[in-house]
Each structure stands twice: as C-alpha cells, then as structure tokens.
C-alpha cells in the first residue's frame, strides 16, 4: 500500500490506502518509473483530495539493455510472481559475464499544490543463483556493490541504509523536514 501524507502545522500523519478507503487498482501505464509514481500519487490526490506520495521501482540490467526496468514486477507475466521473475532473469543471463545492474526508485510527492520527485539508485550485480531468504522481489539475486551478500542476505538495517528505496525516502524526509516542518 502506498502511504498518504496529511500535514497539519508541524505534524505529519501517514495513512495507508486502506485508511482512506482506496481499494481500486491504481494504474501503472507509463513507460517510466517517474511516470508511474506520478500516476499513482496524482490518482490519490485527485480522487481523494489529499496530499500523497507514491513510488515505483525497477531493476535495470546492463547486459539486457535495461530490462526488466519499468516492467520489473511483471517481467515473467501479469501474475507478478517474484520467483518467476528471478528465474526468467537468471535464464536470460545464464551465459553472461557482465551481470552489472542497478535498482532505481522514484518517489513522487504531491503536497500543497506542489509536485516533487525524489530518486534513489544503488549499483550492483546479479548473482548466478538465489541467495538468502529475507526481502522480496529480486533481493535474492541482487548483490550491491561493496557488499559480499545479496539484499536477501543483508541485515534489514544495512539494506535500508544503502538501498534505492532508502536513498529516495531519505530525500523525501529531508524535503519534508526542511520545507514543511
């Protein structure tokens, strides 16, 4: 669920889509992460009349010309199955030496009639097999640069500090703290 921000003087309350009664599937029809993040944030702001931030994330593999990219969640089909997605990616890279990749997160914020975009990127590589049981998505096959373990093997505190989402979220928090609080 995407969080929603309500700001009163010097106070922020985060609400989920469930909290505001938003149960419909929010469309992700853009060809870019930024476009999808904006679509989701705009949907909530326009339909429910409240400030919102939303994100979109993709895994970009150099050898595959940036695939799966914006289609990361649906790489192996509309069922959005993480194991199927990883299996397809590992198969595509089976005989490849260049396994460099990066995760990218875009957060779109609609607040007080202003729109903001925050980006987080982490460089790394795709392993040859799934390693680790934590995390979600492509975490078991993504090893961040300067680390020996995949996202699925790293302690959650470490992952949160270095991850693409963590970096984008920190930029959002800094903006809120310096501009609105």
Secondary structure, 3 states (H helix, E strand, C coil): CCCEEEEECCEEEEECHHHHCCCCCCCCCCCCHHHHHHHHHHHHHHHHCCCEEEEEEEEEEHHHCCCEECCHHHCCCCCCCHHHHHHHHHHHCCCCCCCEEEEEEEEEEEECCEEEEEEEEEEEEECCCCCCCCCCCCHHHEEECCCCCECCCCCHHHHHHHCHHHHHHHHHHHHHHHHHC
